[in-house]
Amino acid sequence: MTFLDMLRAAEQQNGSMLCVGLDPEPTRFPAQLKGDANKIYDFCARIVDATADLAIAFKPQIAYFAAHRAEGQLERLMEHMRRVAPHVPIILDAKRGDIGSTAEQYAKEAFDRYGADAVTLSPFMGFDSVMPYLKYEGKGAFLLCRTSNPGGDDLQNQRLASVDGQPLLYEHVARLAQGSWNLNGQLGLVVGATYPAEIERVRALAPTLPLLIPGVGAQGGDAVATVRAGWKPGAPIVVNSSRAILYASSGDDFQEAARREALRTRDLLQAARG
Ligand SMILES: O=C(O)c1cc(=O)[nH]c(=O)n1[C@@H]1O[C@H](COP(=O)(O)O)[C@@H](O)[C@H]1O
């Protein structure tokens, strides 16, 4: 089963376009776990258990594990997700981007070591930095295109005078990902929920690609506008929320609160399909 098949199946089974982002920050854990980096696995596993029937995908952000020397806990978490939610694909958010020989190691890390179904990548170093990931049959790769942060403007909104039609840089990335770079149908694009007009533009340029759309919840992106701009039948959108779900409560009821917030967001997204 390819990553895209998994996404479509999870979308159906869980009736969801919500991606639960796993960005564990021990200082924000509830009292019983607070400040303890050895509890990253326990915290995340409980979030996974609470949302396994609500998510189209899980997205662990690798920096939140590596910063605490918790890669071993990430490996255990990957196994846990496979066990309790085998139908939910896992996107390893690593935002890698390097020359081919180094990219081969990053690809091995994402797909062999962690067993992820997809990875996030920066396209800044060009096609040869993306190629090594595409050698893993059936795995997915989301290229950063129009990111959710204000500084995304600095480069992504620059016009490329040397390219036909003088597109903006993010538009060029969308065209490449929909076209010549997408050798085996493995590519998707990252577009921020904070920029619905750009989601619409990317969807027009890349009508069949899955879009990973972070920025609802803590970053204030509009969930309804996001769906209206990006969703169309057959081309999945994966709308990520991390902190708003993880830290919905700082009390002992954090699991129930995370589930409530995930359910609320999932239903809001589904309803916006009209
Ligand atoms: O690639 C990403 O996931 C990503 C791209 C982007 O443009 N903006 C963005 O916020 N992200 C990630 O999505 C998550 C957003 O987290 P919250 O703002 O807490 O929902 C973080 O893990 C970010 O690293």
The ligand as an ORCA input file, in Angstrom:
! r2SCAN-3c Opt
* xyz 0 1
  O       6.157     21.162      7.760
  C       5.456     21.451      8.737
  O       4.868     20.591      9.370
  C       5.227     22.878      9.027
  C       5.273     23.735      7.953
  C       4.836     25.057      8.091
  O       4.783     25.818      7.146
  N       4.433     25.472      9.327
  C       4.427     24.656     10.426
  O       4.008     25.107     11.503
  N       4.889     23.358     10.300
  C       4.943     22.471     11.487
  O       3.605     22.208     11.919
  C       3.524     22.206     13.347
  C       2.587     23.314     13.786
  O       2.345     23.238     15.160
  P       1.177     24.077     15.892
  O       1.358     25.494     15.484
  O       1.424     23.818     17.335
  O      -0.143     23.504     15.408
  C       4.946     22.328     13.852
  O       5.460     21.023     14.017
  C       5.676     23.023     12.711
  O       7.047     22.654     12.680
*
